[in-house]
Amino acid sequence: RDTSYRNAWMFKITPSGSGLWEKTFEGSEIKDFTITPEGDIYTCGYQLDDSMRIKTYLLKINADLKKLWSRQYLKKGYLNNSVINQKNDLTCAAGRWIWKVDKQGYILSEKNLNVTDSIYSVAMINTQFTYNGRRNNTPLVLKQNENGGMGEIVLNEYADYGTITSIPLPNKRLFLLLSSEMGLKSI
């Protein structure tokens, strides 16, 4: 589908590839979406303003594709994904900013990171979050501990190699290093 730089296109298909629905939404690019237990859909990404500056962007639609709300946030960074916790709050990470929003998209808490950090994904296992990114071109994992503080793992031995992501598995995490030089490596 051809859309303008101010619109993103979403579609749903059957397992056999037949189209069920398609819709264009505001937002320059939808990077990920999360479905709530009630069937509402949070989409995350970014939107370009009139000066072509990037604005972090969230959109919530219901199961009937009706827009419930949209929010632009002034912090910089591409919002690549988000995770819903047990309270249906949404945790997000983009660039040097980690934040949590309520069901209406209003900020509940936020944390600014080091100027050399860049976070591009978030994952959750049980009630703890892991934020994955880079610090000074070195893979970085920030892990939320029991009391809400942050522990960090800087993978210096993998400096200048690819990116890191974590996959939640039952009661543990699998960390993967994605690299054009090293391929896919479990760490």
Secondary structure, DSSP 8 states (H G I E B T S, - for coil): ----TTEEEEEEE-TTS-EEEEEEEESSEEEEEEE-TTS-EEEEEEEE-TT--EEEEEEEE-TT--EEEEEEESS-S----EEE-TTS-EEEEEBTEEEEE-TTS-EEEEEE--TTEEEEEEEEETTEEEEEEEETTEEEEEEE-TTS-EEEEE-GGGTTS-EEEEEEETTEEEEEEEETTTEEEE-
